[in-house]
Amino acid sequence: MMDKDFPTILQWIETENLITAQEESWKRIDQQQDQQQGPPVTVPGGLTQAHLAPIAARLWKSVLSWIAFHPDEVSSLVDTNGQTALHHACLFKAPAYIVQNLLYAAPEAAAVANHDGELPIHWAIRVSAPNEIILLLLEAYPPSGIIADHSGLSPLDLVWDRNFEQLEKITSNHQLEQNRAWQRLMTFLQFNQYSGGITTTTTTTHQQQHQQQHTKFRTLHATMYAVASSQGTCPAFISFVRFVMRRYSEQALQRDEHGDTPLLVALSKKPHRSNHAYFTIMIQELLTMCPRLIRLQNRRGRCPLVVALANGHSWEHGVRALFQAEPRSIHEVDPVTRFYPSVLAATVQRDDDDDEIMRQHQLDTMYHLFRLDPSALLVVNG
């Protein structure tokens, strides 16, 4: 989409009238700065009032000219609050072709958070940007719909918090799925799930389209994947997950294309240490809703407890809840490694970027599992 439209826009930029308009815009900005007391505002990244004034004034031809002739500035400059030109374009409701060209020049801008942890998509949601803008931002950075800012709010949380009272009143799932706010929430889940946990911007549009064509979207599975992926702990997100559990409870025993239940989907992703409390609550509530899930294995024959340990989940990050739901699983041998769960927990390889807290969680998990199953020590010593 971007490659197709961009040459046409370049031809437009090269016209005499557009260049003249751009030059006049900069002159007006220079005159305004000369009238101010003291030097013009400068910022660590270099995004000054001269860059932002055309966006605030909605002089889109001037903005487009700047993007075309200074793409290096688009990708490198931020203001005093760490905000990119893309943040400001979203705030001032720039048309789609402006957002599109900003992302063409600097696709990584969709993943740049300001000093408050807000991505451009946070601002787009707050000003009720149209779907076309939201899709452009998600295509550039697929997980961004569930990434929380420093206050714990993700774009999904913002949409849910604004619309949950209306959505709660809808009685049938068919009507729910026709609701625009609900469709936007599902779009966040789809992009996050099909991104496969990507945490940096990348071109994934064709991959996502291929997956969507060959994958049946299951709301509960995608929601539990978001539970595992999310770094926030906002009450709005917990409310959303509980709503999905109630409305799509029939999907609890369904398996996705990988043969995973919603529980296995949540446990198959490496945990983030900031969400262990609410992650455990969601696992417990899922098991309360459907106790049979604790005994359903994945295609490799691994039970939920083993899947959790193999992916680095700790005692406080779901393992205790899984053990309490099915104490016998602590004695099950992993069919892949042939290790008991307590030994498996000790052999999980940590990435270099894992901090000391995560390593301590691993030791804590080993302690609890060996205490509950001392016989595993005989296997190790043997």
C-alpha positions as CSV (number, residue, x, y, z in Angstrom):
1,M,0.0,0.0,0.0
2,M,2.7,2.4,0.9
3,D,4.9,1.6,-2.1
4,K,2.0,2.1,-4.5
5,D,0.9,5.5,-3.2
6,F,4.3,7.1,-2.5
7,P,5.4,7.8,-6.1
8,T,2.1,9.7,-6.7
9,I,2.7,11.8,-3.6
10,L,6.3,12.6,-4.7
11,Q,5.0,13.9,-8.0
12,W,2.6,16.1,-6.1
13,I,5.4,17.4,-3.8
14,E,7.5,18.4,-6.8
15,T,5.0,20.9,-8.1
16,E,5.9,24.5,-7.9
17,N,2.9,25.5,-5.8
18,L,3.7,23.0,-3.1
19,I,7.3,24.0,-2.8
20,T,6.3,27.7,-2.6
21,A,3.7,26.9,0.2
22,Q,6.4,25.0,2.2
23,E,8.9,27.9,2.0
24,E,6.3,30.4,3.1
25,S,5.4,28.1,6.0
26,W,9.0,28.1,7.2
27,K,9.2,31.8,6.9
28,R,6.2,32.3,9.1
29,I,7.7,30.0,11.7
30,D,11.0,31.9,11.6
31,Q,9.1,35.2,12.1
32,Q,7.2,33.8,15.1
33,Q,10.5,32.6,16.7
34,D,12.2,36.0,16.1
35,Q,9.3,37.6,18.0
36,Q,9.8,35.3,21.0
37,Q,12.1,36.3,23.9
38,G,15.2,34.2,24.0
39,P,16.3,31.5,21.6
40,P,13.9,29.1,20.1
41,V,13.1,26.0,22.0
42,T,15.6,23.2,21.4
43,V,15.2,19.6,22.4
44,P,17.6,16.7,23.0
45,G,16.6,15.0,19.8
46,G,16.2,18.2,17.8
47,L,12.5,18.2,17.0
48,T,11.8,21.9,17.4
49,Q,8.9,24.2,17.0
50,A,9.9,24.8,13.4
51,H,9.1,21.1,12.7
52,L,6.0,20.9,14.8
53,A,4.2,24.1,13.9
54,P,3.1,22.9,10.5
55,I,1.6,19.8,12.1
56,A,-0.2,21.8,14.7
57,A,-1.5,24.2,12.0
58,R,-2.4,21.2,9.8
59,L,-0.3,22.5,6.9
60,W,-0.2,19.1,5.5
61,K,1.6,20.1,2.2
62,S,4.4,21.6,4.2
63,V,4.6,18.5,6.4
64,L,4.7,16.3,3.4
65,S,7.5,18.3,1.9
66,W,9.5,18.0,5.1
67,I,9.0,14.2,5.1
68,A,10.1,13.9,1.5
69,F,13.2,16.1,1.7
70,H,14.3,15.3,5.3
71,P,13.4,11.6,6.0
72,D,16.5,11.4,8.2
73,E,15.0,14.0,10.5
74,V,11.7,12.1,10.7
75,S,13.5,9.0,11.9
76,S,15.9,10.7,14.3
77,L,14.3,13.7,16.0
78,V,12.2,13.8,19.1
79,D,10.9,16.6,21.2
80,T,11.6,17.4,24.9
81,N,9.1,14.7,26.0
82,G,10.6,12.0,23.7
83,Q,7.7,12.3,21.2
84,T,8.2,11.8,17.5
85,A,6.6,13.6,14.6
86,L,4.4,10.6,14.4
87,H,3.1,11.3,17.9
88,H,2.2,14.8,16.9
89,A,0.6,13.8,13.6
90,C,-1.7,11.4,15.5
91,L,-2.5,14.1,18.1
92,F,-3.5,16.6,15.4
93,K,-5.5,14.0,13.4
94,A,-3.3,14.0,10.4
95,P,-4.8,12.4,7.3
96,A,-3.9,8.8,6.4
97,Y,-1.4,9.8,3.7
98,I,0.6,11.9,6.2
99,V,0.8,9.0,8.7
100,Q,1.6,6.6,5.8
101,N,4.5,8.7,4.6
102,L,5.8,9.3,8.1
103,L,5.9,5.5,8.5
104,Y,7.5,5.1,5.1
105,A,10.3,7.4,6.2
106,A,10.6,6.0,9.7
107,P,8.7,2.7,10.3
108,E,10.4,2.4,13.6
109,A,8.6,5.5,14.9
110,A,5.5,3.4,15.6
111,A,7.5,1.6,18.3
112,V,9.0,4.8,19.9
113,A,7.5,5.5,23.4
114,N,7.6,9.0,24.9
115,H,8.8,9.7,28.4
116,D,5.3,8.5,29.7
117,G,5.6,5.2,27.8
118,E,3.0,6.2,25.2
119,L,3.3,5.0,21.7
120,P,1.8,7.0,18.8
121,I,-1.1,4.6,18.8
122,H,-2.0,5.7,22.3
123,W,-2.5,9.2,21.0
124,A,-4.4,8.0,18.0
125,I,-6.8,6.1,20.2
126,R,-7.3,9.0,22.6
127,V,-8.3,11.4,19.7
128,S,-10.6,8.7,18.2
129,A,-8.5,8.3,15.0
130,P,-10.2,6.4,12.1
131,N,-9.6,2.8,11.5
132,E,-7.3,3.5,8.6
133,I,-4.8,5.3,10.9
134,I,-5.0,2.6,13.5
135,L,-4.3,-0.1,10.9
136,L,-1.3,1.7,9.6
137,L,0.2,2.0,13.1
138,L,-0.5,-1.7,13.8
139,E,1.0,-2.8,10.5
140,A,4.2,-1.0,11.4
141,Y,4.2,-2.4,15.0
142,P,1.8,-5.3,15.4
143,P,2.0,-5.7,19.3
144,S,1.4,-2.0,19.9
145,G,-2.3,-2.5,20.6
146,I,-1.6,-4.2,23.9
147,I,1.5,-2.4,25.0
148,A,1.0,-0.4,28.2
149,D,2.3,3.0,29.0
150,H,3.8,3.9,32.4
151,S,0.4,4.3,33.9
152,G,-0.4,0.7,32.9
153,L,-2.8,1.6,30.1
154,S,-2.6,0.0,26.6
155,P,-4.6,1.1,23.6
156,L,-6.8,-1.9,24.2
157,D,-7.5,-0.7,27.7
158,L,-8.4,2.7,26.5
159,V,-10.9,1.4,24.0
160,W,-12.4,-1.0,26.5
161,D,-12.6,1.5,29.3
162,R,-14.4,3.9,26.9
163,N,-16.9,1.4,25.6
164,F,-17.4,-1.4,28.1
165,E,-20.7,-0.2,29.5
166,Q,-22.2,-0.2,26.0
167,L,-20.6,-3.6,25.2
168,E,-21.9,-5.2,28.4
169,K,-25.5,-4.5,27.3
170,I,-25.2,-6.4,24.1
171,T,-26.7,-9.8,24.6
172,S,-25.7,-11.9,21.6
173,N,-22.1,-12.5,20.3
174,H,-23.3,-11.9,16.8
175,Q,-24.4,-8.4,17.7
176,L,-21.2,-7.9,19.7
177,E,-19.1,-8.7,16.7
178,Q,-20.9,-6.1,14.6
179,N,-20.0,-3.4,17.1
180,R,-17.2,-1.1,15.9
181,A,-15.5,-0.8,19.3
182,W,-15.5,-4.5,19.6
183,Q,-14.1,-4.9,16.1
184,R,-11.2,-2.5,17.1
185,L,-10.5,-4.6,20.2
186,M,-10.4,-7.7,18.1
187,T,-8.0,-6.0,15.6
188,F,-5.6,-5.4,18.5
189,L,-5.7,-9.0,19.5
190,Q,-5.3,-10.3,15.9
191,F,-2.2,-8.2,15.2
192,N,-0.6,-9.1,18.5
193,Q,-1.3,-12.8,18.0
194,Y,-0.1,-12.9,14.4
195,S,3.0,-10.9,15.2
196,G,4.3,-14.0,17.0
197,G,5.6,-11.9,19.9
198,I,7.6,-9.5,17.7
199,T,8.8,-6.6,19.9
200,T,10.4,-4.4,17.2
201,T,8.9,-2.9,14.1
202,T,9.1,-5.1,11.0
203,T,7.2,-5.6,7.8
204,T,4.7,-8.3,8.7
205,T,1.7,-7.3,6.7
206,H,2.0,-10.1,4.1
207,Q,2.8,-12.7,6.8
208,Q,-0.2,-11.6,8.8
209,Q,-2.5,-11.8,5.7
210,H,-1.3,-15.3,5.0
211,Q,-1.9,-16.4,8.6
212,Q,-5.3,-14.8,8.7
213,Q,-6.3,-16.7,5.6
214,H,-5.2,-20.0,7.0
215,T,-6.0,-19.5,10.7
216,K,-9.4,-19.5,12.4
217,F,-9.4,-16.6,14.8
218,R,-10.6,-17.6,18.3
219,T,-11.3,-14.8,20.6
220,L,-10.5,-16.6,23.8
221,H,-7.2,-18.0,22.5
222,A,-6.1,-14.5,21.2
223,T,-7.1,-13.0,24.5
224,M,-5.1,-15.5,26.6
225,Y,-2.1,-14.8,24.2
226,A,-2.5,-11.1,25.1
227,V,-2.6,-12.0,28.8
228,A,0.8,-13.7,28.3
229,S,2.1,-10.8,26.2
230,S,0.9,-7.8,28.1
231,Q,3.3,-6.0,30.5
232,G,0.5,-4.0,32.1
233,T,-1.6,-4.6,35.2
234,C,-4.5,-2.3,34.4
235,P,-7.9,-3.2,36.0
236,A,-9.5,-2.4,32.6
237,F,-7.6,-5.2,31.0
238,I,-8.6,-7.7,33.7
239,S,-12.2,-6.6,33.2
240,F,-11.9,-7.2,29.4
241,V,-10.4,-10.7,29.9
242,R,-13.2,-11.7,32.3
243,F,-15.8,-10.4,29.8
244,V,-14.2,-12.5,27.0
245,M,-14.2,-15.6,29.3
246,R,-17.9,-15.2,30.0
247,R,-18.9,-14.5,26.4
248,Y,-16.7,-17.1,24.7
249,S,-16.6,-19.9,27.3
250,E,-17.5,-22.4,24.6
251,Q,-14.0,-21.9,23.2
252,A,-12.2,-23.1,26.4
253,L,-11.8,-26.7,25.2
254,Q,-11.2,-25.8,21.5
255,R,-7.7,-26.2,20.1
256,D,-6.0,-23.8,17.7
257,E,-4.0,-24.7,14.6
258,H,-1.1,-25.7,16.8
259,G,-3.2,-28.0,18.9
260,D,-3.2,-25.7,21.9
261,T,-6.1,-24.8,24.3
262,P,-6.4,-21.2,25.6
263,L,-4.6,-22.3,28.7
264,L,-1.7,-23.8,26.7
265,V,-1.6,-20.6,24.6
266,A,-1.1,-18.5,27.7
267,L,1.6,-20.7,29.1
268,S,3.6,-21.1,25.8
269,K,5.0,-17.6,25.9
270,K,7.9,-16.4,28.0
271,P,6.6,-14.5,31.0
272,H,7.2,-10.9,31.7
273,R,8.0,-10.2,35.4
274,S,5.7,-7.2,35.7
275,N,2.5,-9.1,35.1
276,H,2.9,-12.2,37.3
277,A,0.1,-11.2,39.8
278,Y,-2.7,-10.7,37.3
279,F,-1.4,-13.4,35.0
280,T,-1.9,-15.9,37.9
281,I,-5.4,-14.5,38.6
282,M,-6.4,-15.0,34.9
283,I,-5.0,-18.6,34.9
284,Q,-6.9,-19.4,38.1
285,E,-10.2,-18.0,36.7
286,L,-9.8,-19.8,33.4
287,L,-9.3,-23.1,35.3
288,T,-12.3,-22.3,37.5
289,M,-14.4,-21.8,34.4
290,C,-13.1,-25.0,32.8
291,P,-11.3,-27.4,35.2
292,R,-10.7,-30.0,32.4
293,L,-8.1,-27.7,30.9
294,I,-5.5,-28.8,33.5
295,R,-5.3,-32.3,32.0
296,L,-5.3,-31.5,28.3
297,Q,-1.8,-31.8,26.8
298,N,-0.3,-30.2,23.7
299,R,0.8,-32.1,20.6
300,R,4.1,-33.0,22.2
301,G,2.4,-34.7,25.1
302,R,3.2,-32.0,27.6
303,C,0.8,-31.1,30.4
304,P,0.2,-27.5,31.3
305,L,2.6,-27.5,34.2
306,V,5.4,-28.8,32.1
307,V,4.6,-26.3,29.3
308,A,4.8,-23.5,31.9
309,L,8.1,-24.6,33.3
310,A,9.6,-25.2,29.8
311,N,8.8,-21.6,29.0
312,G,10.3,-20.1,32.1
313,H,7.2,-19.5,34.2
314,S,7.9,-19.2,37.9
315,W,6.2,-20.5,41.1
316,E,4.4,-17.1,41.5
317,H,3.8,-16.7,37.8
318,G,1.3,-19.4,37.3
319,V,3.1,-22.6,38.4
320,R,1.6,-22.7,41.9
321,A,-1.9,-22.3,40.5
322,L,-1.3,-25.1,38.0
323,F,0.1,-27.4,40.8
324,Q,-2.9,-26.6,43.0
325,A,-5.3,-27.4,40.2
326,E,-3.6,-30.8,39.5
327,P,-1.0,-31.8,42.2
328,R,-0.3,-35.1,40.4
329,S,1.3,-33.3,37.5
330,I,4.4,-32.7,39.5
331,H,5.2,-36.4,39.1
332,E,4.7,-36.5,35.4
333,V,7.9,-36.9,33.3
334,D,8.3,-34.4,30.4
335,P,8.1,-36.5,27.2
336,V,10.5,-34.2,25.4
337,T,13.4,-33.9,27.9
338,R,12.5,-37.0,30.0
339,F,12.9,-34.7,33.1
340,Y,10.6,-34.4,36.1
341,P,9.1,-30.9,36.5
342,S,11.4,-30.0,39.3
343,V,14.5,-30.9,37.2
344,L,13.1,-29.2,34.2
345,A,12.7,-25.9,36.1
346,A,16.4,-26.1,37.0
347,T,17.5,-26.6,33.3
348,V,15.6,-23.8,31.7
349,Q,18.1,-21.6,29.9
350,R,17.8,-17.9,30.7
351,D,18.6,-15.2,28.1
352,D,21.4,-12.8,28.7
353,D,18.9,-10.0,29.2
354,D,17.1,-11.7,32.1
355,D,17.6,-9.7,35.2
356,E,18.4,-10.9,38.7
357,I,14.7,-10.9,39.8
358,M,13.9,-13.4,37.1
359,R,16.8,-15.6,38.1
360,Q,15.7,-15.4,41.7
361,H,12.2,-16.5,40.6
362,Q,13.7,-19.5,38.9
363,L,15.5,-20.5,42.1
364,D,12.3,-20.0,44.1
365,T,10.5,-22.3,41.7
366,M,13.1,-25.0,42.0
367,Y,13.0,-24.8,45.8
368,H,9.2,-25.3,45.9
369,L,9.1,-28.1,43.3
370,F,12.0,-30.1,44.9
371,R,10.3,-29.6,48.3
372,L,7.1,-31.0,47.0
373,D,8.8,-33.9,45.1
374,P,12.1,-34.8,46.9
375,S,12.3,-38.0,44.9
376,A,13.4,-36.0,41.9
377,L,16.6,-35.4,43.8
378,L,17.4,-39.1,43.6
379,V,17.1,-39.0,39.9
380,V,19.5,-36.0,39.7
381,N,22.0,-37.7,42.1
382,G,21.6,-41.0,40.3
